[in-house]
Amino acid sequence: MKPYPFSTRLLRFCVGVLAIAAPAFAQQNAPAPTSADQSLADSVRELREQVQELRGVVAEMKSESAQYRAQSDELRKELDNMRAAQGGSAPAAAASSEVANTSRPVTTRVAALEETTQLLESEIRGQYQTKVESASKYRVRLSGLVLLNMFHNRGSVDNLDFPTYANAGTFYGSRPAFGATLRQSEIGFEVFGPEWAGAKTSGEVQVDFGGGFPSAAFDGVSTGLVRLRTASAHLDWTNTSLVAGQDSLFISPNSPTSFASLAIPSFGYSGNLWSWTPQIRVEHRFALGGNQHFTLQGGILDNLTGEPSYGTRRQPQAGEISGQPAYAARTSWTRTVQGRDLTIGASGYYSRQNWGFDWDVDGWAAAADWRIPIASRFELSGEFYRGRAVGGLGGAIGQSILFSGNPADPASDFRGVNSAGGWSQLKFMATPRLEFNGVFGADRPFAADLRAYASPVGYYPWVLTANRSAMMNFVFRPRSDLLFSGEYRHLRTSQPVPYYSADQINVVMGVLF
């Protein structure tokens, strides 16, 4: 019998050493359970698991080796028979036609094996070139979007490349401006793990380059800082899912279609509630029959209130200092209509907030969302909300509370800002590769709260009383990995006395990978 290759013998030797060492580790004396003992026990358990995995690998290698040896022996016998027939006695020569008939299938079989081997080697090389490796043995997928935005603005806005509201002129006045950016490009990683307790495990991380700008003397605006968008772990059973991590706001699942505003979801601060918030939530789906299902979601979230952050050290926000999380729930009904989902949902949110000096505010929001196919090429979608002190979700144009004077003075009065807003979009799918979208949205704090004080003060430099946005765009996808888009957006924002307006034209090119 042909001896095993050196790598197989080395692997068997390692397995034997681990099999002998594992019991020895497990039998060490431990007079009292300590953290070191627990660590040792964990190490022994891991060693045992590794030994079992190695034994399984060795068994598979032995099985494959046996199959290869059997196939090799069979081919060798056929070749020996062929040679004997060709160089043998007269009876063998008389049977030359039979030998020829026998040699053909053997030669064909060898050629087929060689061809298959070359094909497999080529595929392995291709997989090796495209594979994203991880420290674990589980599959990892890389995805992303390289996005170029070229824009022309007329009027002053809060953010030159992806504005959310209009404001007073800057140092340069309110002259038209032209620019370009790639900081809305995105990179994402997904990992697909093993099953646990009957659930499929997975995780994802998504980042972009919208985290501000470095302190650079030149070209700082062209080097956006990497920013975490979402990062979450998922356990998915047949009808139930558990999600833990930083994820989008599940009580506001829709956003207008736009590749001009990805760093902040389109129409954020114009009626679209949004936040990438650390959270834990549970989802359960109930099948109702007739292409219908009912979904129930509930969870707790980091109690964010929208206050600005400064520097590198984190300070508690008013919601976090209350000592409890925010609570949210959503229910939705979905029905499949001509291959598309019709969904109607309703949501609720509660946030207890402490703004210092025993200034307690109960923040809350009630919201509705919809996505309705109309005819074969049209779709209507949107959201509406009514809430109080929900600046952390983008409500009231990011304003949760107003003060009558200095927020650091305990003699000042305060009140949570009531607000209402929403947006709606009409989509027209001209072809499977070309779509047109029209959207309108608005967010407005209540006038009673704004007029309660002669000179209201917020935690931003100015108080905003209303914000409206209107947008039209087209999205063209000539290939699955290539897109072009053009968009026009109009902003109108009010302060207690003046109002400001701005327009942006945005041309987009993106490559997906």
N, C-alpha and C positions, 0 to 999 in steps of 0.2 A: 504493500500500500504506500502511496506517495505521501511523505511527511507533510505536515501542515506548514504553511509559510511562517516566516519568523514573526510577522505581526500578529498572526493568530496565536502562536505559542506565547508571545509576550502578553497578549490580552488574557489568556487563560492563567498565566502566572499571576497577573495583577488581581484577577478575580479570586484566586486562591488566597493571596495575601489578605485581601479585604475580608474574605470569609473567615479567616483565622483571627484577624485583628478585631472584628466587630464584637464577638463574644468576650474577648479579653477586655475591651473597653467597658462593656456592659457589666462585667463582674467586679469592677473596682469598688472598694469599700467606701461607704458614705455614712458616717455615724449619725449625721443629722442633715435633713434636707436644707440645702443652701442654694443661692443663685448659681454658684459654680456647678453644684450637682445637677441642677436643672439644665444648665447649658451642656454638661457632659451627656446627660440623658438625651437631649435633643440631638447632639452630635452622633450618638450611637444609633438613634432612630434614623437619622439621615444616611448614615453609613449602610445600615441594613437596607434602606430603600434603594441606595445606589447599587448595592450588591445584587439585589433582585433585578434591577434594570440591566446590569451588566450580564447577569446570567441569561436574561431574556435575549439580549443582543447576541451572546455567544451561541445560544440555541438556534437563533435565526441564521447565524453565519454557518453553523454546522449543517443545517438543513439545506441552505443554498449551495454549500460546498458539495454535499452529497449529490444534489441534483446535477451540478456541473460535472462531477466525476462520472455519474451514470451516463450523461449525454456524451462525454468524451470517450468513455469505454465503448459505447454503442457505435460511435463514428469510427473508432479505431478498428473494431471488429469488422465493420463493413468495408473499410479500406483494405484490411488484411485479406479478406475474402476476395476482393477485387484483384489484388496483386497476385494471390495464389492462382486464381482462375486464368489470369493473363500469362503467367510463366509456368504453368503446370503441364500435365500429360495431354495426350491426344484427346481423351474424352473432354477435358476442360477446353482444349482448343476447339473441339467440335461444338462446344456450347458458347462460342464467342459471341454469338448474337445475343444470348441471354445475359452474358457479362456486360455487354454494351448497354443493354436495357437497364441493368442494375446500376452501372456506373453513372448513368445520366441523373437519376434522382439523387444519388449521393453527392455528386458535384453541384447540382442545383441547390441542395440543402446547405452545403458548406457556403456557397456564394450568398444564399439568403441570410445565413447567420452572420457572415461578415458585414453585409449591408445593414442588417439590423443593429449590429454593434456600433458601426460608424454613425448611424442615425441617433442612437441613444447618447453616444459621446458628444455629438453636436448639440443635442438638446440640453445635456448637462452643462456644457460650456455656456450656452445661452442663458440658462437659469442662473448660473453662477454670476454672470455679468449683470443681471437685472435684479438679483435677490437683495433685499434689505436685511442684513443680519442683526440679531439681537443677542443679549446675554443669555436669554432662555432659548429653548428649542421651539418656541411658538411662532407662528407666522406674523410678520409685521408688514404693513402696507404704508407706503409713502404717497402722499397726494399733495396737490397745491395748485396755486394759480399765480402766474406772472401777469400783473395787471399794470398797464400804462394808462394814466388819465391825463389828458391835455384839456385845459379849461380856460375859459374867458369869463371874467366876472365884471359886472357893472354894479357899482354900489359897494358899500363896506359890509363885511360879514365877520362872524366870530372866528371862522376858520377858513383860510383861503382855498384849500384844496377840496374839503368836503364840509361846506357850511351847513349850519343847522338853524341860524337865525340872523337877521340883519341888525346892524347897530350903527352908531355914529361913526364918522370918518376917523381914520387913523392919522398918524403924523404926516402921511403923504396925501391926506384928504380922501375923497371918495372917487378918485379917478378910476377908469377901467384898468383891469389887471389881467395879465396872461401868465400862465405857468403850467407846469407838468409835474407829475409825481408818480413814483412806483411804490410808495409806502403802504398802499392798500393791498399789496401782494400778500398771499397767505401760504403757509406751509402746515401740513397736518400729518400726524402719524396715528395709525390704528394698530392695535395688537389684538389677536384673537387667541384666547387661551383655552384651556380644557373645560370640560363640563364639571360642575360642582353642585352637588345636591339636586341634580336634574336640570340645572340651569347652564346656559352657554355664557361664558365669561368673555368680556372684551373691554377695551379701554381706548381712549383717544385723547390726543393733545393737538391743539390748533393755536398757532401764533401768527401775528402779522408784524408790521413795522410802523405801527401808529402810536408808539409809546412816547412821543415827544421827539426832541432833537438834542444832540450832544452840544456841549459848550465848545464849539469849534469856531475859530476865527474866520474860516472860509468854508463855504459850501455846506454848512451845518444843516440847512433845510433839505439837502439831498441825501442825508444819511439818517433816516428815521430809526429810532431805537426799537428793538424787538419787544413785543408786548404779548403777554398771555391773554388769549381770548377765552378758550374753554379747555378743560381737562377733566375727564370724568371716567369712572369705572361703571360697567354695566353687568347686571345679572339678569338674563332673559330666560324666563320659562315660557311655556306655550302661550299663556294668556296674562302673565304677570311679569313686570319688570321692576328692578330696583336700580336706581341711578344715584351715585354719590360722587360729588366733585363740583367743579365750577362749570355751570352750564347756562344756557339761555333761559329766559324767564318763561316757564312753562304755562303761566296763565295768559301769556300773550304770544301765541305760537306763530302768528302771521306777520309778514312785513311786506311792504311794496317791493316790486321787482325793480332793482336798480343796481348797476355796476359802477355808478358814479359815487355811491355812498355805501361802502362796506365796513370801514373802520368804525362807524356808528351806523346801526341799522337805519335804513331809509325812513325819513319822517320821524326820527327820534326828536323829541321836544316839539313835535307838531301833531300830537295825538297818538303816536305809536309808543306804548309803554315798552321799555326794554331795559335789560341789565344782565351782564354776565356775572352771576352771583354764586358763591359757594352754597351748596344745598344738598339735601338728601330727600328724595321723593320716591313714592311707590305708585305704579300705574297698573291698573287691572282692566282687561277688556272682556266684555260680555257679548257673546254672539247672540243675535236676536233672530237670525234666519232672514231669508229674503234679501241677501246681500246687505245686511245691516248689522252694525255693532255699536255698543255703548261703552264709553271709556270713562273711568273714574281715576283722577290723579290727586294726590295730596302729599304735602311735604313741609319741611321747615327750611328756612333760608337765613343766611347772614343778614342781620337787621340793618341794612344800609339806608342812609337818609340823604345822600347826595352832597354832603359837605366836601369841599375841596381838600385834597391832600397836599402836604408840603414836605419836601426833603425826603430822606430815606428811612426815617423812623415812623412807625405807624402809631397813631393815637386813636382811642376809641371814638366812634361816632355816637350821636345821640341815641340811635337805636340800640347799638351794642352796649352802651353804658346802662341801659335799662335792665340788663341781666337776663334777657330772654330773646329767643330768635323771633323772626317774623314767620307767620303761618300763611299758607296758601293752599287753595284747592280749586280744581277745575273738573267739570263734567262736559262731555260732548257726545253728540250723536252723529254717526256717519252712515251714509248709504251710497252704494255704487250705482251710478247712473251713466249708462253708455260707456262703461270703462273708466269713468272718472268719479272721484269721491266728492260727494256733497256733505259738508261738515258744518254743524252749528254747535257752538260751545258757550258756556257761561262760567265765570270765575269769581273768586273772592280772595281778598288779601287783608291781613291785619298786622300792624306794627306798633308796638308800644315804644314810646320815645321819651327820653329824659334830657332836656336841654340845659340842665344846671339850675341851681337856685330853686329846686323843686318845681321846675316848669315841665310838667308832664303833658304829653300830647298823645292821643290815640289816632294813629294813622290807619287808613283803610281804603280799599278800592273795590268796586264791583265792575266787572267787565263782561262784554259779549264779543264773540268773534264769529266770522262766517266765511265760507268758501263755497260758492254756488255755481256750478256749470250752467251756462245759458246757451241753448241751441248746441251746435256742434263745435263752434270755434270761439265762443265767448265765455268768459268767466268773471264773476263778480266776487270780490273778497274785501275784507276790511275788519275793523275793530272799533269799539266804542267803550269809553270808561267814564266813571264818575267816582271821585275820591277825595281824600283829605290827607295832607302831609305826605305825599307820595313823590317827592322830588328825587328820592333814591331810585325810582323806577322811571324817571324822565317825565313824570306828570307835573303839571303847573309850570312847564318850561324849566324843570329842574329845581323848583323852589318848594321847600317843605314848610317853612315857617317865616313869619314876619315879626319884627320887633318895633315898638314905639320909639325906641332910642338905642343907646349903646347896648349891644348884646352882653357886654361884660358888666353892666350895671344892674344889680338886683332890683332896682326901683323901676326898671323898664317893664312895660307890659308886653305880652306876646300872644300869638294865635296861630294855629295851624291853618294853612292855606287850602281852602276848598277849590276844586277845579273840575273841569269836564273837558273831554276832547275825544277825537277819533279820526279815522281816515277811511277812505274807500277807494278801491281800484277796479277799473274795467280793463280786462285783458282781451286782446283779439289775436288769435293764432292764425295768421294769414296762410302760412305753410308750416309743416313740422319744424322748419329751420328758422322761421322769421315770425316775430311777435311784436305787437304794439301795445303800449300800456299808457293809461291816463289815470292820474291819482290826484286827489285833493284831501288835505288834512288840516286840522286846527286844534290848538290847545289854548285854554283860557282860564286863568284864575278868576274866582268870583269877585265881582266889583265890591261887594260888601266887605270883604277882607282887605282889599286894596285901599278902600276909603276909610277904614276904621281909624287910621292914624294920619295926621297931617303930613308927616314925612316918614313913611315906612322904611325900615332898614332890613335888608336880608344879609345872607352870608356871601353874596356876590356884590361887585361894585355898583350894580344898578338893579332896580326892580323892573321886571318885564310884566306887562299886563295882558298881552295876547301875542300869539305867533301862528301865522298861517303859511301853508306851503301848497303850491300847485306844480305838477310835473307831468311831462310827456316824454316818452322815449321809445326807441325801438331796439331790439336785440336780435342780431343775426348770427347764427351758428352754422357756417358752411361745413364744418367738420365737428365731430364730437369733442375735439381738443382745442378748438379755435373759436373765438367769438369777437364780434365787433358790435359796438353800441354807440348811439348818439342820444343825448338827453338835454332837454331845456327845463330849468327849474326857476320858479319865482318865489321869493320870500318877502313877507310883510310882517314886521314886528313892531309892537307898540310898547312904549314906556308911559309913565303916568301922564306926560304932556305930549311929547312928539311921537311920531312913528317913522320908521325907516323901511325902505324896500331895497331889494337887490335881485339881480338875475345872474344865472350861471348857465353857460353852454359847455357841455362836457362831451369829449370824444374819447372813446374807450377802445383799446385793443387788449385782448387777453389770451393767454395760452394755458390750458389746463394740463396737469400731469398727475 
